[in-house]
Amino acid sequence: MTDYATKSYGRVEEVAAIYRHFTANRDVSMAGPRRLGKTFVLDRLAEAAGGLGWVAVKVEVGGCGDSRAFFRSLCNGIEGSRSGGRRAIAWIQQRLGQIIDPRSDSSGQWYQPLISLDHESYFERLIKALNDDHERRWALLIDELPIFLKALHDQGPEGVVAARNFMNLSSRLRAAYPRVRWMITGSIGLEPLARAGDYMGVLAKFETFDLQPLSKTQAKEFVKDIAQEGRLLYRQTITDAEAEALVAAVGWRAAYYLEALAKKLSGEPCDDPNGAKKLVDEAVQQLLSPAEATTFGVWEEHLRKHYRDNQGAIAFAALTALSKTGDGLSIDALLAAIGRNDVTRAELRALLTRLHVEGFITMSDWDGDDPTAAFLNPLLRLWWKRFQPQAAA
């Protein structure tokens, strides 16, 4: 098992910075595109927690459809915590013993009595119990919170109210029980949901943590290590020249795409820069084959799930136009390229802002009169150009 604490790409500095925020009683919001490595950071936070006197509970809530399911996921996260263990769970059970009927069926999960009709009250009691633990401090790492909130919003006006109530509840609990720290992550825009649901004030109380792709040096070390660890099918070694070429071809240095491309690298290891580039170019073509649709199809799926009606159609049209040039297009040029009379310049700019936040594109010169949009991920641009996915009819 890789000891990420010893690796330059192990996000050691990021983990240390986040725990400094926690120690200073600040909650953290870490948004970022899919495949950037947010979940990897959460895993490293969980690994580091015990040595720092914390219990870090990682909770995946993207599949939750209501607050009861959220609470169940939180309890499962506590049970599976790497840094808490059975001792911490036993302590929680003892603290909550007064609300559990000792005659109740004990064959189910330890938290089963807590998710009855008044599960929100028990949710608060659980957070209070964590707050009262003076042996440890607890951090709740909530992964993909925006997807959970959007699932509520998609249920209509009552769902929007439920999302607002949930966020207001979490805000109240954070204020009432300050020894428990919260961290939220998301790959879809949280701000548009908060605006629609009138809970922007809740988000303002989180410290924003801007996770960046790996540096060039970190990316090169990463691809060389995964070869040596036997994670590649065709290679046990990647040379310096090949690592340089791989990192350049990926462009957006997310570990997921670095590994995806490295897996396609074949042939004898090459130290010559020109020969290495040729091998990497061949690997890129393999990665862009129809058989590798799942590597990039998640981005298309993202649009279909989270961009509704006309907005989705415009997003697909804009990305197809942008895929045809590596230099990008200005807003005015892009507006002409998509050729839709029903889209205003202001509407397109707002859509590009969202695509920028969610990692599809990058925008240059936001303060200028006509900023330029371009694909953030060069490999995704090449895939989009080749297959040109379309909005659903």
FENFEN-V393800 format. One line per field, one symbol per residue. ss: DSSP state (@ for helix, = for strand, . for the rest). phi: phi as a letter, one per 30 degrees, with the letter a starting at -180 (. if undefined). burial: I if it has 9 or more other ideal C-beta (glycine too) atoms within 8 Angstrom, else O. A space follows every 10 residues. Layout:
# FENFEN-V393800
ss = ???
phi = ???
burial = ???
This chain:
# FENFEN-V393800
ss = ...@@@.... .@@@@@@@@@ @@@....=== =......@@@ @@@@@@@@@@ @@.======= ......@@@@ @@@@@@@@@. ....@@@@@@ @@@@@.@@@. .......... .@@@....@@ @@@@@@@@@@ @.....==== ===.@@@@@@ @@@...@@@@ @@@@@@@@@@ @@@@@@...= ======...@ @@@@@@@..@ @@@...==.. .....@@@@@ @@@@@@@@.. .........@ @@@@@@@@@@ ....@@@@@@ @@........ ..@@@@@@@@ @@@@@@@..@ @@@@@@@@@@ @@@@@@..@@ @@@@@@@@@@ @@......== @@@@@@@@.. ....@@@@@@ @@@@@@@... ====...... .====..@@@ @@@@@@@... ...
phi = .ddddccdcd iddddddddd ddddicdbcb dldeidjdde ddddddddee dciccccdbc cdcdcaddde dddddddddc ddccidddde ddeddcedcc dddddcdcde ceddcddcdd ddeddddddd dddcdbccbc cccieddddd ededdjeddd dddddddddd ddddddbddc cbbcbaccdd ddddddcibd dddddcddcc dcdddddddd dddddddddi dcdcbcbbde dddddddddd iddceeddde dddcdbideb cdeddddddd dddddddcde dceddcdddd dedddccchd dddddddddd ddddbddibd edddddddhc ddcddddddd dddddddcid bbcchedddb dccaedcedd ddddddchdc ddd
burial = OOOIOOIOII IIOIIOIIIO IIOOOOIIII IIIIIIIIOI IIIIIIIIII OOOIIIIIII IOOIOOIOII IIIIIIIIIO IIIIOOOIIO IIIOIIOOOI OOOOOOOOOO IIIIIOOOII OIIIIIIIII IOIOOIIIII IIIIIIIIII IIIOOOOOII OIIIOIIIII IOIIOOIOII IIIIIIIIII IOIIOOIOII OIIOOIOOIO IOIIOOOIII IIIIIIIOOO OIOOIOOIIO IIIIIIIOII OIIIIOIIII IIIIIOOOII OOOOIIIOII IIIIOIIIOO OIOOOIOIII OIIIOOOOOO IIIIIIIIII IIIOOOOIII IOOIIOOIOO OOIOOOIIIO IIIIIIIIII IOIOOOOOOO IIIIIIIIII IIIIIOOOOO IOO
